Amino acid sequence: MANQISEHLNAEIAAGTLKNKKDCIDYLTWTYYFRRVIKNPAYYGVKDNTPEEINKFIMNLIDTCLANIEKDKCLRMVDDYNIESTFLGHIASFYYVRHSTAAYFNDNLTPNMPVIDLIKLISYAKEFEEIPLRHNEDNYNEALAKICPYRPPDKSYDSSNLKTFLLFQMYFGRLPPPIRDYVTDAKLVIDGSMRIAMALIDIAADRGYLSVVFNLCHIMQMIAQGMWIHDSQFLN
């Protein structure tokens, strides 16, 4: 849970459960994570399990998490104590995407983006940084890139996000995988991509990017059908 605390806090803030820093502290003290800190403080960088040290650690943790969520424009600090969610915070919570992903989309979405650029944008969502990248797969990624119709934005073949972009193309174009593991990895990408695309649709719609919304709807249809939007329907 340690690396997901800010995600949980953002969800609770968006739901209206947490309205100030005291609420955040009370929420955290009811978690198993808090019990682990008390039982093994040294593991978490706490000097000892005295109330003073534990309180200092929890306060710093809450301040850091809230600062990160605020940096991603997913919450607004009304003052030094009270907090409220933003549009992006609600989007991240509703579609269960990371607040850093919502911020990334917000910063990089532009009007009239074509389908392939939107696929690149989705591929570089923070969620896809967890797609497995095994030994020697940089070579497999490079080989797969050579048969994909669209080149990756860079040549970082040891990147999980670049691999995700290639897996999308492999899935849509029904290309042969370099190794069998890529079939499993593609399923991971496809299973998680629909909600991410829907979050991006809401952000685009809020900005009034009509053509982008249409293109994202096309991408969702591509995900459902497993083919490029321009392919013949007889391929099914």
VOGU-3710 file (C-alpha; in Angstrom, 3 decimals, decimal comma):
1> manqisehln> 0,000/0,000/0,000  2,916/2,385/0,641  3,274/3,427/-2,986  -0,514/3,680/-3,426  -1,383/5,917/-0,486  -1,803/9,038/-2,609  -4,149/7,127/-4,942  -6,334/6,039/-2,013  -6,334/9,554/-0,596  -7,330/11,039/-3,942
11> aeiaagtlkn> -10,236/8,590/-4,241  -11,499/9,411/-0,760  -11,103/13,163/-1,335  -13,054/12,883/-4,612  -15,779/10,945/-2,770  -16,009/13,707/-0,177  -14,950/11,435/2,678  -11,760/13,404/3,405  -12,158/17,173/3,623  -9,075/18,271/5,557
21> kkdcidyltw> -5,693/17,072/6,795  -7,120/15,738/10,052  -9,494/13,493/8,075  -6,512/12,189/6,090  -4,574/11,386/9,242  -7,565/9,648/10,847  -8,081/7,639/7,648  -4,461/6,490/7,546  -4,409/5,434/11,201  -7,130/2,859/10,476
31> tyyfrrvikn> -5,028/1,086/7,842  -2,850/-1,994/8,149  0,016/0,135/6,823  -0,124/2,229/10,000  0,064/-0,920/12,133  3,115/-2,062/10,173  4,854/1,273/10,788  4,279/0,917/14,532  5,548/-2,688/14,598  8,602/-2,097/12,406
41> payygvkdnt> 9,418/1,642/12,389  13,041/1,223/11,266  11,917/-0,362/7,977  10,042/2,833/7,102  12,806/5,183/8,200  11,233/6,063/11,546  13,627/6,318/14,510  11,360/4,504/16,971  7,698/3,847/17,658  7,196/6,646/20,152
51> peeinkfimn> 4,019/8,691/19,568  6,095/11,757/18,672  8,099/10,023/15,954  5,066/8,180/14,542  3,029/11,395/14,425  5,883/13,233/12,700  6,201/10,462/10,117  2,450/10,359/9,404  2,233/14,151/9,100  5,144/14,264/6,654
61> lidtclanie> 3,637/11,396/4,658  0,248/13,132/4,402  1,862/16,445/3,424  3,936/14,740/0,730  0,961/12,817/-0,714  -1,283/15,875/-0,766  1,472/17,940/-2,384  1,883/15,325/-5,126  -1,872/15,181/-5,776  -2,049/18,982/-5,840
71> kdkclrmvdd> 0,906/19,131/-8,248  -1,050/16,884/-10,589  -4,029/19,292/-10,326  -6,224/16,606/-8,788  -6,959/18,524/-5,601  -7,081/22,112/-4,429  -5,789/23,289/-1,073  -8,445/25,728/0,140  -6,012/26,833/2,833  -3,267/25,111/4,814
81> yniestflgh> -5,817/22,730/6,321  -8,893/22,161/4,136  -8,847/20,361/0,784  -11,236/19,735/-2,106  -11,120/17,629/-5,236  -10,886/18,960/-8,797  -12,265/17,751/-12,125  -9,096/15,742/-12,768  -9,253/14,274/-9,282  -12,785/13,027/-9,921
91> iasfyyvrhs> -11,758/11,574/-13,285  -8,814/9,704/-11,730  -11,029/8,328/-8,969  -14,027/7,435/-11,159  -12,005/5,530/-13,784  -9,495/4,160/-11,276  -6,460/5,672/-12,989  -3,492/7,225/-11,257  -3,617/10,924/-10,571  -0,272/11,235/-12,354
101> taayfndnlt> -1,892/9,671/-15,444  -4,719/12,207/-15,345  -2,120/14,981/-15,111  -0,122/13,496/-17,996  -3,198/13,402/-20,213  -4,154/16,919/-19,185  -0,696/18,248/-20,065  -0,265/16,429/-23,384  -3,739/16,332/-24,936  -4,057/18,728/-27,892
111> pnmpvidlik> -6,908/19,529/-30,330  -7,341/17,412/-33,467  -4,986/14,623/-32,361  -5,110/11,714/-34,856  -5,799/8,145/-33,781  -2,165/7,027/-33,763  -1,066/9,967/-31,594  -3,824/9,158/-29,137  -2,670/5,540/-29,013  0,822/6,806/-28,201
121> lisyakefee> -0,623/9,017/-25,476  -2,526/6,104/-23,927  0,546/3,853/-24,204  2,571/6,226/-22,056  0,053/6,258/-19,200  1,687/5,510/-15,848  -0,298/2,272/-15,477  1,588/0,713/-18,381  4,953/1,240/-16,710  4,150/-2,045/-14,930
131> iplrhnedny> 3,989/-4,090/-18,141  6,679/-6,791/-17,763  9,992/-6,146/-19,484  12,029/-9,331/-19,357  15,646/-10,094/-20,095  16,582/-9,499/-23,729  13,150/-8,092/-24,607  14,676/-4,846/-25,863  15,822/-6,897/-28,854  12,356/-8,410/-29,274
141> nealakicpy> 10,810/-4,935/-29,094  13,170/-3,678/-31,774  12,297/-6,630/-34,000  8,571/-6,081/-33,456  8,933/-2,369/-34,241  10,288/-3,234/-37,686  7,047/-4,963/-38,714  4,666/-2,488/-37,057  3,087/0,114/-39,355  3,870/3,011/-36,990
151> rppdksydss> 7,285/3,689/-35,522  7,610/4,318/-31,788  8,245/7,906/-30,662  11,827/7,029/-29,618  14,214/4,079/-29,592  14,059/3,253/-25,893  13,384/-0,406/-26,543  13,874/-1,189/-22,863  10,808/0,910/-21,980  7,560/-0,709/-20,850
161> nlktfllfqm> 5,576/2,160/-22,375  7,243/1,760/-25,764  6,534/-1,958/-25,554  2,884/-1,108/-24,812  2,699/1,002/-27,988  4,060/-1,934/-29,974  1,669/-4,382/-28,284  -1,279/-2,228/-29,329  -0,109/-2,425/-32,943  0,520/-6,152/-32,684
171> yfgrlpppir> -3,024/-6,623/-31,381  -4,736/-4,337/-33,904  -2,714/-5,636/-36,874  -2,766/-9,266/-35,732  0,993/-9,410/-36,127  3,044/-12,448/-35,060  4,456/-11,998/-31,536  8,244/-12,291/-31,136  7,699/-14,776/-28,297  4,631/-16,338/-26,706
181> dyvtdaklvi> 4,866/-14,095/-23,637  3,875/-11,108/-25,776  0,385/-12,580/-26,206  -0,086/-12,530/-22,425  1,384/-9,031/-22,186  -0,949/-7,778/-24,930  -3,917/-9,108/-22,961  -2,747/-7,143/-19,906  -2,577/-3,994/-22,032  -5,971/-4,490/-23,664
191> dgsmriamal> -7,713/-5,366/-20,388  -6,518/-2,143/-18,756  -6,820/0,196/-21,726  -10,594/0,672/-21,934  -10,972/2,572/-18,654  -7,884/4,649/-19,458  -9,340/5,588/-22,847  -12,647/6,494/-21,189  -10,846/8,794/-18,743  -9,135/10,481/-21,689
201> idiaadrgyl> -12,511/10,894/-23,428  -13,902/12,785/-20,439  -10,878/15,095/-20,358  -11,164/15,746/-24,105  -14,928/16,323/-23,846  -14,448/18,793/-20,997  -12,124/20,791/-23,256  -14,515/20,636/-26,182  -12,191/18,603/-28,447  -14,918/16,972/-30,545
211> svvfnlchim> -12,643/15,340/-33,142  -10,475/13,889/-30,389  -13,544/12,385/-28,704  -14,564/10,772/-32,010  -11,056/9,365/-32,508  -11,024/7,971/-28,970  -14,374/6,303/-29,635  -12,762/4,752/-32,706  -9,904/3,497/-30,520  -12,356/1,926/-28,087
221> qmiaqgmwih> -13,996/0,169/-31,013  -10,550/-0,998/-32,168  -9,880/-2,386/-28,690  -13,209/-4,216/-28,682  -12,808/-5,618/-32,211  -9,047/-6,231/-32,259  -8,452/-4,467/-35,565  -7,556/-1,078/-37,030  -10,469/1,275/-37,661  -9,603/1,395/-41,370
231> dsqfln> -9,537/-2,423/-41,770  -12,261/-4,255/-43,647  -15,097/-5,600/-41,484  -14,718/-8,922/-43,292  -11,583/-9,570/-41,196  -13,863/-10,565/-38,330
//
